[in-house]
Amino acid sequence: MRHRGAQFWLWTDNRLPLHIHEEVLSDGMQVEVRARVSHEGVTQVFVGIYDDHGIMLCEESHDRARDEPYCDALRWGAQRAGEIMADTQGFVAPHRVQLTLGPVITDESVLALRRMEMSERERFKLSCEDAWSEYLAAKAAMLNLMRAQKVDPKIWADHKERLKQAIDRRVCVQRAYFR
């Protein structure tokens, strides 16, 4: 059970439909990202980070662009949660695996399959497949940038971070297998 802060209660509006991405990291930290479209057509995002006992560490809400798709807003929220966690963590040596969020899945058929009762082995296999496919996509995007004549430094930094997180995610999944 999560202990919600004032930001969550100010953001909550039961009249508006919303989409949720929740994740529990290997150290027990809980990340919750919610996206909805207001009555005015503005996409709104809530980002909540909680410790392993459900105690609030950080809650934020943001108004995004008008008519922004909810899946883009959820991805942005997950990225924002990663930035918040990176800012609040103590020093971690560069060669150590960092905490990274899994990919945000917005396809309803994929989400329905994941909500079904699965064995621990099936859940592990899915997380391995997700980590591998994200790694391949990040690697391909980085290779395309390397082949380009000119690259914007911001885009280069974003793709570099994506590849680093994909590698960390694969290592975390593999370590979980050997526990």
N, C-alpha and C positions, 0 to 999 in steps of 0.2 A: 504494500500500500504506500502510495506517495503522499508526502506532506506538501501540499501545494502552497505557493506563496501568493501574495496579493496580485502580482502580475497575471497569474493564471486566471484568477477569479474576475479580474477586470476584462480580460480578453474573452472569456467564455460567453457564448450566446447560443443557447440550445435551438434557436429558430433557424440557424444557418447550417447546412450540411458541411461536413468537413472530411478530410482525408488525413490519415495518421501514419507516421513511420516511427516505430519503436524499436529499440535495440538495447540489449544488455551486453556490455563489453566484458572481456575476460577478467578484469579486476572487479567486476560487479557493478560498475557505474552504469546508470540507466540514462538513455537519451530518448527524448520524445520530441518529435517534430509534427506540428499540425498545420494544415493549410486549408483555407476556406476563401470563398468569394463573398464580399459584403453586399449589402443591398444596393450600393452605389456601383458595383462592378469592380471594386479594388480587391486584388488578391492579398490576403493577410496571412502572416506566418507567425506561429508561436514556437519557440525553441525552449525546451526545459531540460536541464541536466540535474540528475539526482545521484546521491551516493548509493552504496550497496544496501543501505537500510531504508531508502526512499526519502531521505532528507534532502530538501532542495539545496542545490549548490548555486544554480543560476537559472533565471527565467527571463526571457526577452520576448517581445512581440514587435513585429515589423509590418508596415504597409508596403507592399510591393507595387508593381506596375498595374495599370488597369488592364483587365482581360488577360493577365498572365496565366498560362495553364498551371493547374495545381501540381502536376508532376515536376515542372521546372521550379516551382516554389518549394516543394519538398526537397528537391536536390540542393537548392540554395540553403535551405534550413539545415540540412545535414552537414553541408560544408561549413556553415556558420557555427554549428555545434562543435565540429572538429577544431575550428579556430579558437573557440572559447576554452575547450579542454587543453589545447596546446599552450594557451596563455596561463592557465591555472596550474599546470603540472610543474613540478620542480625540474631541475636540470636532469636530462637523460642523455647519456653518452651517445654520440652520433651512430656508433656501431650497434647499439641496442635497438631492439624492435620497439617502435612507438605504438601507442594505442591508436587504432584507426577504426572508423565506422565502416560497416559493410555497405554494399551498393543499395541504393534506394530503388525498390521494385514497385512499379506503378501498374503493371499489367494485371488486371483483375483475375485472369485465369491462373497466372503464376502464383498470385497471392492466395487464391482458393486452394491450390495444391499444397502450399506451405502450411496452411491452417489445418489441414487434415491431420489425423493421428499418424505420427511417424515414429519409427523406432529411432534410437540414438544413432545407429549406423546410417540410416537414411538421411537424417538431419545433417550428419557429418559429411556425407557424400554430396548433399546439396551445397553446403558451405564450401566444400573443396571445388566444386564446379563453378560456383560464383566467383571465388577467388581467382581461379585459373582464367576464366573468360574476361574478368576485369583486367588481369595482368596482360593478357594478349591484346586487348583493346588499347590499353595505355601504352604498351610497347609499340604497337603499330602507329598510333598517333605521334609518338615521339620520333619514330623513324621518318615519318612524313615531314615533320618539322626539320629534322636534320638534313633532309634532301632539298628543302626550300632555299631559294636565293636570299631572301630577307625574312627575318622573323621578329615580330614585336617582342620586346623583353618580357612584358607582362604575360603574353601567351606562352612563352618559353618557360617562365617560372610556374605557371599553372600546370602545364603538362609535366614538368619535372616533378612537381609535388604529387600529381596524380599517379605517376609511375612509382614514386617512392612509397606512397600509401598502398598501392597494389602489391608491391613486393612485401611490405610489412604484413599485409593481410594474409598473403600466402604463407608466410613464416608462422604467423599466429595460428592459423588453421593446422599446419603441420605439427606445431608444438602441442596443440590440444590433443592430437591423435596419439602422441607418445606419452601422455600423462597417465 
